[in-house]
Amino acid sequence: MSVHKAFVGTYTRRDAEGIYAATFDDETGAFELGYLAAALPNPSYLAQAGNHVYAVLEDEQGEVAALRRDGNTLTLLNRKPSMGSHPCHISVVADRVAVANYSSGSVTLLTRSSDGALGDICSVEQHAGHGPNARRQSGPHAHMVYPDPWAKRLFVPDLGCDRLYRYGIERGVLQLEGFTGLPAGAGPRHVVAHPTLRGTYYVINELDNTIVRVAPGNDGRFAVESSVATLPDDAAVASATAALRIHRNGHRLYATNRGADSIVAVTLDRDGAFGSRTLVPTLGEHPRDLTLDPSASWLLAANQDSDTVTVYALEDGLPVNASAKTTRVPTPVCILFTHEAHS
């Protein structure tokens, strides 16, 4: 049994005030909210690097915050402009911090110093284009900066122009490698890599409620190979997907449906192909984030609109609805389990 430390990112639109400390017991599945660790506006996504935590501050004049971590205590080091509007995702790549700016459709790369503070802007890549959905795709909307575990690159799904961008990082700056076009109107949001099958990736599409498998062909070009719906064929409620995770054994994908307010678990075969689907309700509204605990035995959903986190035990990799436990957390939109590595 272990008790794990975590931080919860929030939208500070109702009762939430910033980043909250929490603990999770992987024997009982108890998720306990602690205290306000950092008062910041809309810290909607978090990333860790050693003893430091980085947060996007999702506002029109976007910012990024660097914080020093001591256990579950956070101390603000500095804040820097994200060089875009409504930054929604952040990741750390070596001595750089990458940010996806949703509303402005751009990707920013910043330096970070040895003490964890944010430094200079070293790259800003502006996307262009649009999709067929006039309301949601009038322009580019970069939604994630995902470090590829198999290569020195970043994947950036762009919801606004239905593309999965690939960026290399050369001499500390972004270099566009190319992009993969996704089905028109799909609205790509997040991407994950298969943990054991090199070159196999999965992209979740917010607007058409699908997950697609993407892989390079013999010519090295990435292309969509297959897809699976996140909702049943007879789903009547308006819904949009959000988070996508993969189990570390590569046997299951997990995703959230906002509107239908459910989690879908998709079985993957030994070759990474899609198999059966299992859906369970989130017991909360608008599940924006989803994560596995460090033991990979529990699944946690952050329900933005009902101010709750729901915890499910996994049996054979599938979430068990009867095991669900719910904890009140103000406007949760990101759950980050911390590790004890040092910078």
Secondary structure, 3 states (H helix, E strand, C coil): CCEEEEEEEECCCCCCCEEEEEEEECCCCEEEEEEEEEECCCEEEEEEECCEEEEEECCCCCEEEEEEEECCEEEEEEEEECCCCCEEEEEEECCEEEEEECCCCEEEEEEECCCCCEEEEEEEEECCCCCCCCCCCCCCCECCCEECCCCCEEEEEECCCCEEEEEEEECCEEEEEEEEECCCCCCEEEEEECCCCCCCEEEEECCCCEEEEEEECCCCCEEEEEEEECCCCCCCCCCEEEEEEECCCCCEEEEEEECCCEEEEEEECCCCCEEEEEEEECCCCCEEEEEECCCCCEEEEEECCCCEEEEEEEECCEEEEEEEEEEECCCEEEEEECCCCCC
